[in-house]
Amino acid sequence: MLPSAPCLRPEGSAIHAATPARKIKPGLAHLLSIVVPVYNEASTVAEVVERLLVIDLPAAREILVVNDGSTDGTREVLDALPARPELRIIHAAKNGGKGSAIRTGFAQASGTVVAIQDADLELDPAQLAALVQPILDGRTQVVYGSRFLAGRPDAPWLSILANQVLTGVTNVLFGGRLTDMETCYKVMLTEVARGLHLECNRFDIEPEISAKLLRDGHTILELPVRFEPRSRAQGKKIGWRDGVRAIEVLIKYRFSR
């Protein structure tokens, strides 16, 4: 993502648990809102959308693709997709950052459950079904897809180390037991997502979500997912500055509200 405004200024300073969201009642009809934040992913976004349309899911779906001011032809690729009732394309006027796109998607979601799916094909959308099911069964309100529970992924050691450090800092500050704080696959009740009152606009949305979930007393169920990392040459956008910013965000939300 291009540079954009960081987190908005939060109000207040007290730390306390939020009012718990209600678990979903098994057996009811539910809608899964899949938010796809996109910035300059012209080569992969159509395939991601196609997979999301055809994969087996345990609930009806809506797909909200938020084009975050792309300049590489992503808009044209999205506009060329066949119209489908379960597919919504949202074009931002300018690049605001991944967090901005996720917040837009969460705000416009119609479903009882929301999930985030990146548009770069590092994570196969077919894995979403297993992540959504525990929420629909009423077992939990939040599920993360961990890239590390199934063994060491085929990623650069420096990237793995950075993730382990950030996840460790998260666990120390908030008393969590996460293995993958930075995962894209964050699935939760829409009521929970909106109750976080998210503010961050860039990649710092990931530590903000994790920090606020743990701070507010939510239990996060982690399940293993397969991960095919790409390099910066292939379009990977996150860098070391985002790691520094993640630590700043974690500290901020540990001691403020």
C-alpha positions as CSV (number, residue, x, y, z in Angstrom):
1,M,0.0,0.0,0.0
2,L,1.1,3.6,-0.6
3,P,1.7,5.8,2.5
4,S,-1.5,7.0,4.1
5,A,-2.8,8.3,7.4
6,P,-2.1,6.1,10.4
7,C,-4.6,5.2,13.1
8,L,-7.1,7.8,14.1
9,R,-6.8,9.2,17.6
10,P,-8.7,7.0,20.1
11,E,-10.8,8.5,22.9
12,G,-10.4,7.8,26.6
13,S,-7.7,5.8,28.4
14,A,-9.4,3.2,30.5
15,I,-8.9,-0.5,29.7
16,H,-11.8,-2.8,30.2
17,A,-13.6,-5.7,28.5
18,A,-16.3,-5.0,26.0
19,T,-19.8,-6.4,26.4
20,P,-19.4,-9.9,24.9
21,A,-21.1,-10.5,21.6
22,R,-23.6,-13.3,21.4
23,K,-22.5,-16.5,19.8
24,I,-24.3,-17.6,16.7
25,K,-27.1,-20.1,17.3
26,P,-26.4,-23.3,15.3
27,G,-29.0,-24.1,12.6
28,L,-30.0,-20.5,11.7
29,A,-29.5,-19.2,8.2
30,H,-26.4,-17.0,8.0
31,L,-24.5,-14.9,5.5
32,L,-20.7,-14.8,5.3
33,S,-19.3,-11.5,4.1
34,I,-15.9,-11.9,2.5
35,V,-13.9,-8.7,2.4
36,V,-11.2,-8.6,-0.3
37,P,-8.9,-5.5,0.0
38,V,-7.1,-5.0,-3.3
39,Y,-4.2,-2.7,-4.3
40,N,-2.4,-3.3,-7.6
41,E,-3.3,-7.0,-7.9
42,A,-4.4,-7.1,-11.6
43,S,-2.7,-10.4,-12.2
44,T,-4.4,-12.4,-9.4
45,V,-7.6,-10.6,-8.3
46,A,-9.8,-12.2,-11.0
47,E,-8.7,-15.7,-10.0
48,V,-9.3,-15.0,-6.3
49,V,-12.8,-13.7,-7.0
50,E,-13.5,-16.8,-9.2
51,R,-12.4,-19.1,-6.5
52,L,-14.5,-17.3,-3.9
53,L,-17.6,-17.7,-6.1
54,V,-17.3,-21.4,-6.5
55,I,-15.7,-22.8,-3.3
56,D,-17.9,-24.8,-1.0
57,L,-18.9,-22.8,2.1
58,P,-21.2,-23.7,5.0
59,A,-23.2,-20.5,4.6
60,A,-24.4,-18.2,1.9
61,R,-21.8,-15.7,0.8
62,E,-21.4,-12.1,-0.3
63,I,-18.0,-11.0,-1.7
64,L,-17.0,-7.4,-1.2
65,V,-14.0,-6.4,-3.3
66,V,-12.6,-3.1,-2.2
67,N,-10.3,-1.7,-4.8
68,D,-8.0,0.7,-2.9
69,G,-7.1,3.1,-5.6
70,S,-5.1,0.7,-7.8
71,T,-3.1,2.0,-10.7
72,D,-2.1,-1.2,-12.5
73,G,-5.3,-2.1,-14.3
74,T,-7.0,-3.8,-11.3
75,R,-10.0,-1.6,-11.7
76,E,-10.4,-2.6,-15.4
77,V,-10.0,-6.3,-14.4
78,L,-12.7,-6.0,-11.8
79,D,-15.1,-4.0,-14.0
80,A,-14.8,-6.8,-16.6
81,L,-16.0,-9.5,-14.3
82,P,-19.5,-10.8,-15.0
83,A,-22.1,-9.4,-12.7
84,R,-23.2,-11.7,-9.9
85,P,-25.7,-10.9,-7.2
86,E,-23.3,-12.1,-4.5
87,L,-20.4,-9.9,-5.8
88,R,-20.0,-6.3,-5.0
89,I,-17.1,-4.2,-6.3
90,I,-16.2,-1.0,-4.4
91,H,-13.8,1.4,-6.0
92,A,-12.0,3.9,-3.6
93,A,-11.3,7.3,-5.1
94,K,-7.7,7.1,-3.9
95,N,-5.4,4.8,-2.1
96,G,-6.0,4.7,1.6
97,G,-4.2,1.6,2.7
98,K,-5.2,-2.0,3.5
99,G,-6.7,-1.0,6.8
100,S,-8.9,1.6,5.1
101,A,-10.1,-1.0,2.6
102,I,-10.9,-3.5,5.4
103,R,-12.8,-0.9,7.4
104,T,-14.8,0.0,4.3
105,G,-15.7,-3.6,3.7
106,F,-16.7,-4.2,7.3
107,A,-18.9,-1.1,7.3
108,Q,-20.7,-2.3,4.2
109,A,-21.0,-6.0,5.0
110,S,-24.5,-7.4,5.2
111,G,-23.6,-10.8,6.8
112,T,-23.6,-12.1,10.3
113,V,-19.9,-13.2,9.9
114,V,-17.1,-11.4,8.2
115,A,-13.8,-12.8,6.8
116,I,-10.8,-11.2,5.2
117,Q,-9.3,-12.6,2.0
118,D,-6.2,-11.1,0.4
119,A,-6.1,-10.8,-3.3
120,D,-2.6,-12.2,-3.9
121,L,-3.2,-16.0,-3.8
122,E,-0.8,-16.6,-0.9
123,L,-3.8,-18.2,0.9
124,D,-6.1,-20.5,-1.0
125,P,-9.8,-19.3,-0.5
126,A,-10.9,-23.0,-0.3
127,Q,-9.6,-22.9,3.3
128,L,-12.2,-20.4,4.4
129,A,-14.9,-23.1,5.0
130,A,-13.0,-24.7,7.8
131,L,-12.4,-21.4,9.5
132,V,-16.0,-20.3,9.3
133,Q,-17.6,-23.5,10.6
134,P,-16.6,-23.2,14.3
135,I,-18.4,-19.8,14.4
136,L,-21.5,-21.1,12.7
137,D,-21.5,-24.0,15.2
138,G,-21.5,-21.5,18.1
139,R,-18.1,-22.7,19.4
140,T,-16.4,-19.4,19.2
141,Q,-16.8,-15.8,17.9
142,V,-13.4,-15.4,16.4
143,V,-11.2,-17.7,14.3
144,Y,-7.7,-17.0,12.9
145,G,-6.0,-19.1,10.2
146,S,-2.5,-19.7,11.4
147,R,0.3,-20.2,8.9
148,F,2.5,-21.8,11.5
149,L,0.4,-24.5,13.1
150,A,1.0,-26.9,10.2
151,G,4.8,-26.6,10.4
152,R,7.3,-24.1,9.1
153,P,6.0,-22.4,6.0
154,D,8.3,-22.0,2.9
155,A,9.0,-18.3,3.7
156,P,12.2,-16.4,4.2
157,W,13.6,-16.9,7.7
158,L,13.6,-13.1,8.3
159,S,9.9,-12.9,7.6
160,I,9.2,-15.8,9.9
161,L,11.4,-14.2,12.6
162,A,9.6,-10.9,12.3
163,N,6.2,-12.6,12.6
164,Q,7.3,-14.6,15.6
165,V,8.6,-11.4,17.3
166,L,5.4,-9.4,16.6
167,T,3.2,-12.4,17.7
168,G,5.3,-12.8,20.9
169,V,5.0,-9.1,21.7
170,T,1.2,-9.4,21.3
171,N,1.1,-12.4,23.6
172,V,3.2,-10.7,26.3
173,L,1.2,-7.4,26.2
174,F,-2.2,-9.0,26.1
175,G,-1.8,-12.4,27.7
176,G,-2.6,-14.2,24.4
177,R,-1.4,-17.6,23.1
178,L,-1.4,-16.8,19.4
179,T,0.9,-18.3,16.9
180,D,0.2,-15.9,14.0
181,M,-1.0,-12.4,14.9
182,E,-0.3,-11.1,11.4
183,T,-2.4,-13.6,9.5
184,C,-4.7,-12.3,6.8
185,Y,-7.3,-14.9,7.7
186,K,-9.3,-13.3,10.5
187,V,-12.9,-14.4,10.7
188,M,-15.4,-13.2,13.3
189,L,-19.0,-12.3,14.0
190,T,-19.8,-9.0,12.2
191,E,-21.0,-7.7,15.6
192,V,-17.6,-8.3,17.0
193,A,-15.7,-6.7,14.1
194,R,-17.8,-3.5,14.3
195,G,-17.5,-3.4,18.1
196,L,-13.7,-3.1,17.7
197,H,-14.1,0.5,16.2
198,L,-11.1,0.0,14.0
199,E,-9.1,3.1,13.2
200,C,-5.9,2.1,11.3
201,N,-5.5,2.6,7.6
202,R,-2.4,0.6,6.6
203,F,-0.9,-2.8,7.5
204,D,-1.2,-1.7,11.1
205,I,-4.8,-2.9,10.9
206,E,-3.6,-6.4,11.6
207,P,-2.0,-5.7,15.1
208,E,-4.9,-3.3,15.9
209,I,-7.5,-6.1,15.3
210,S,-5.5,-8.6,17.4
211,A,-4.8,-6.1,20.2
212,K,-8.4,-5.0,20.5
213,L,-9.8,-8.6,20.4
214,L,-7.5,-9.7,23.2
215,R,-7.8,-6.5,25.2
216,D,-11.6,-6.8,25.1
217,G,-11.6,-10.4,26.3
218,H,-12.4,-12.3,23.1
219,T,-11.0,-15.9,22.7
220,I,-9.3,-16.4,19.4
221,L,-9.5,-20.0,18.0
222,E,-6.5,-20.7,15.7
223,L,-6.7,-23.3,13.0
224,P,-3.9,-24.3,10.6
225,V,-3.9,-23.0,7.0
226,R,-1.5,-23.6,4.0
227,F,0.5,-20.6,2.9
228,E,2.4,-19.9,-0.3
229,P,4.5,-16.8,0.3
230,R,5.5,-14.5,-2.5
231,S,8.5,-12.2,-2.7
232,R,8.8,-8.4,-3.0
233,A,9.6,-9.0,-6.7
234,Q,6.3,-10.8,-7.0
235,G,4.4,-7.9,-5.5
236,K,4.8,-8.3,-1.7
237,K,4.2,-4.9,-0.2
238,I,4.8,-5.1,3.5
239,G,8.2,-4.0,4.8
240,W,10.3,-3.6,7.9
241,R,8.8,-0.2,8.7
242,D,5.4,-1.9,9.0
243,G,6.9,-4.2,11.7
244,V,8.1,-1.2,13.7
245,R,4.6,0.4,13.2
246,A,3.0,-2.8,14.4
247,I,4.9,-2.7,17.7
248,E,3.9,1.0,18.2
249,V,0.2,0.0,17.6
250,L,0.4,-2.9,20.0
251,I,1.8,-0.7,22.8
252,K,-0.7,2.1,22.0
253,Y,-3.7,-0.2,22.4
254,R,-2.4,-1.9,25.5
255,F,-2.3,1.3,27.4
256,S,-5.1,3.3,25.7
257,R,-8.6,2.8,24.5
